[in-house]
Amino acid sequence: MMDQLEILMNLCAVARIEQAVASQRLDDGMQMLVYPMDSGMLLGLGYEGNEAHRVHAEEILRRRSQDIEQLCTWLPAMFSDGGVYVVRRFNHIPDVDEAPPLSEDELTAAMEMLA
């Protein structure tokens, strides 16, 4: 099984090459997606509409406010399909030979916001 940072880097590569949203369902049912933009990318973690019942927006906001220093860059979002995510914008899409855009601790903290 690939760890989450490997998955993230693979999604970045796909999004860069295809210039389209790349996503993958993680083992726990959570979705990770990379949305390429003209100047960077948007990274999202969360649950699609049919799985969104697993989290509550109020709880995400509460967790974020309890650790605002670490989690302030992650913004709660609801997609048109009813999916609930936390998203973060980056100024560029890392290439395969670059370091991931965030640390394992930052990614874990975002995932815990959705737990």
Secondary structure, DSSP 8 states (H G I E B T S, - for coil): ---HHHHHHHHHHHHHHHTS-EEEE-TTS-EEEEEEETTEEEEEEEE-GGGGGG--HHHHHHHHHHTHHHHTT-EEEE-TTS-EEEEEEESS---TTS--SS-HHHHHHHHHHT-
